[in-house]
Each structure stands twice: as structure tokens, then as C-alpha cells.
Amino acid sequence: MEIELLETNKKNGRVTFLLSGANPMIANLLRRLIMAEVPTMAIEDIEFRKNSSVMYDEMVAHRLGLLPLKTDLKSYTVSKDCTCEGAGCAKCSVKLTLKSKASSNGYVYAEEFESADSKIIPVHPKMPIAKLLKGQALELEATAVLGRGNDHAKWCPALAYYRGKPDIKITGKIPDGDKLTKTYPGLFTNKGGKLEIDPKAITTSLLWDEVSETTQGAVSVTESKEDFIFAIESWGQLSAKEIMQAACDAFDAKLNALAEKL
């Protein structure tokens, strides 16, 4: 089994790679490990000191629970696996405080949080939490803990998906090649009236099913059962490299646990 990096998009945090010599079971196992077993930091408990905004405490708490926080896997342990047994200690949790009054535009932003650990901070500083009117205030203390996506979606580190590497062939006559190259730029090239497929686009594009329908079957698409185009779109808590490493570590831990049971 081999992995070949195909594309890295820093703008949306997506990394695409080719997983060769595998099978659908392995590809789906990797997807599930990434989304369910890779731990991240997320806010679990909130103590409100003051909230005079129009939003109920529960509404603010729900928003903060889904606030992505940068995660340091080397310094923290998953709450349920910690020696404190989930009670909350410096090994599995961190405190964040927010004390805000209405700013010039009235919004309270994630960057206003003060964290006890400078490494555990909001991924998106300008993410709005609430809007305050003149005289209103929002004060709270939040506790973030390390957890896994199989306990709650707020601990999920990324969106992971895959499809079989498509084998693309032009099997029929395409009536309007110029229109096709304009509709799907980068997928096709029209050289001297002859329509050709860009080899790189075969591995990176996810639009081939749509193209096949548009051309009424003139372009055939056959997906491989051994080679897969795999994509990871990180929410920002961890890099794609860290997510892959943590997923492999989780798999090793599960295999070791199985070996002990046997």
C-alpha cells in the first residue's frame, strides 16, 4: 500500500492523496478513524458570570461547543483515558475565560478568549460569538477537554472522504467540445478539434460522474477497487499530517488491544 500526495490547498485546509494497493475496507477504515478516533480540544463546560445579550445561556454554550480550538496532542490526554477519570485536570483540560462588552460594531469575537495555555486558542480569531447592544456584556469561564468524534461531533477534526480512482475514456462523439472545456475547465483540453483528458485531472476531480451524464455516455467512468482518491478537509484544530499520524496511532492501539484480548 502506497500514498502519493496529489494536492494541498492551504486556503480551505484540504489535502488530497492517492491511496494505492488498498481495498474499500481499508479506505473506509481510514475515513472512520480520522472522523471518530482522532482527538481534539473542544469546550465541554461553561460557567456564565454575566450574560445580558439577547441569546440564552444555552444558545451561547451551543455555539462555543462547536468553536474549533487549536490542539496540542503531545501535552494532553483524552479526558476519559486520563488518570483523573474525567474529573478534569491539567493533563486533559484547559480553562478559557471571556470578559467582553460591546465593541465598536457590537460583536464579540473568538479572539477575545484568554486561554490558560497559549497553544489552545480559537482556530478562527474573527469568528463571531454574539452581538451585544450598548450596556450589554458577556462574561464566562469555559473548560475545554480533549475528546473524540465518536463521543460528539464537536471533537471531529476533519471531513474525510474518498472515491475509487476513475479510469476515464472518451468512448463516443462529443457534439460540442468547446462548450465542455469551458464548463469543466482543467478537465479537458481541445487541441486542434481533438478533445483530450488532462491526466492530472483524472486523479483530482470529483466531477466525472456529472461529466459522463452531461456527455450522454460519450465519456465512460470506471472506478478502481484498489486505488482511491482520498481527501482530508481539516477544521483547523490539527494539520492533515497530524490527523493522519493520530489516525494511524489509533489503529495501532486498537490492534494492540485486540491482541491482548486474544
Secondary structure, 3 states (H helix, E strand, C coil): CEEEEEEEECCCCEEEEEEECCCHHHHHHHHHHHHHCCCEEEEEEEEEEEECCCCCHHHHHHHHHCCCECCCCCCCCCHHHCCCCCCCCCCCEEEEEEEEECCCCCEEEHHHCEECCCCCCECCCCCEEEECCCCCEEEEEEEEEEECCCCCHHHCCEEEEEEEEEEEEECCCCCCHHHHHHHCECCEEEECCEEEECHHHHHHCCCHHHHHHHCCCCEEEEEEEEEEEEEEEECCCCCHHHHHHHHHHHHHHHHHHHHHHC
